[in-house]
């Protein structure tokens, strides 16, 4: 297990410098917000994790092309937080955004696609959401 308080201390020092020296939509800020969000996520403080992941996404959605892999990663992070919070419909919404980017940008047998299919499948199977024909197609690809 990591030393979360030390990690936060140094990530916050980084962020303070960046906020003073970089423009507000600089990609490095997005990375710092994401790093802080990940620490809060690992600590189980999901509302704080979402707060920082949302800041990450606001920058990335403005600064990056719509199918950029970093956006897929951020959408996945948000989806996992919502899953941990028990908001399975929101989790599914963000996992679906992740998958749409990955299907456009990755080869069909890429391991990240398998991870996304697994995340979506777990929302349905573990958490008991109802399925539709599209949901079944996710399972068909994995199966």
N, C-alpha and C positions, 0 to 999 in steps of 0.2 A: 504494500500500500504506500502511496506517495505522501509526501509532506505537503498537504494542500495549502496550509497557511503560508509556507515559504514560497510555494509556486505562485500564489496570489500576490504576495508581496513583490516579487520580481516582475510578474506580468503587469501589475499596476504601475510600477516604476516605468516600465517600457511605455505603457499607455500614456502616462503623464507627459513624457517627453514627446511622443508622437503627436498628441493633441496640441501641443504648443508649436510644433515645427512643421507639421504636414497639413495639407488641405483636408477639409472635413470628409471628403469621399475617397481618400487615398486607400489603395488596397492593403497597405501595411496596417492601417487601423482595423480593417476587417479581420485580419489575421489575429491581431491582439485581442479584439473582442471575442473572437472564436476561442482563442486559448483560455481566456477567463471563463467563458461559458462552459468549456469542457471541464474545468476544475470544479465549478459549481455543480455541474452534472454529476461528476464522480463523487461529490460530497452528498449528493441526494437533495440538493437545494434547487429544485427544478424551476421554480419561479425566477430565481436569479439567473439560472442557465438560460432560460427563454429570453430574459431581458437582454442578455449579451448576444445570444444567437440572433435575435431580432435586429440588433444594431449591425451585426455582420451582414445579414441579408439586405438591409436597406442600402448599404454601400455596394454590395455585390450586384444587386439588381440594377443599380444605376451604372456601375463601372464596367460590368462584364457583359459579353454577349449572352443571349438567353439560354444557350446550350453549353455553357462553360462547365467543365468538371467541378470547379470549386463551388458552383451553385448547387450541383447535385449533392456534394458532400454536406453543405450547410442544410439543405432541405432534409437530408437523411438525419443529421444531428437533431434537428427540430422534431422530426417524426419520432425518433427514439425517446426524446424527452416527453412528448405527449403520450406515448405508449406507457412510459413509467408513471405518468400522472394519472393514468386511467382514462384519458380522453382519446378513445380508440378511433373515433371518426376523424378527429384532427390528425392523429398519427397516420391514418390511412391516406388522408389528403396530402401530407408531406412526403410519404413514401411513394405515392403515385407520381408526384412532381419529380422526385429523384429518378424513378424508373423511366419516365418519359425522356429525360435528358440522356440517360444511359443508353436507352434503346436507339437513340439517334447518333450517339457518339462512340459507342463501344462495339467491338465485334460480338457476335451472338453468344459466344462461349466464354465471355470474360467473367472472372470471379466476382467482380462487383455487381454484375447482373444477378448472379446467384444469391448474393447477399440481399439484394433488394427484393427478389422473389421470396426469399425466406422471411424477411421482415413483414412483407405483406401477408404471406401465408400465416405467420404467427398471429397477426392481428385477427384474422378470421378464425383460425383453429383454436387458439388458446383463449381468446377473448370472446368467441362466440358471436361475432357479427354475422349478419345474414349474407348470403352470397347471391350473386347475379351471374349472368353468362360471362361477363368480363372477368369476374373473380375466379371463375372456374378455369379460364384460360391461363391465369397465372400458375395455377396448380398443374395444368397440363404441361406447361413449359418446364417446370421443375421436375415433375414426375417422370 
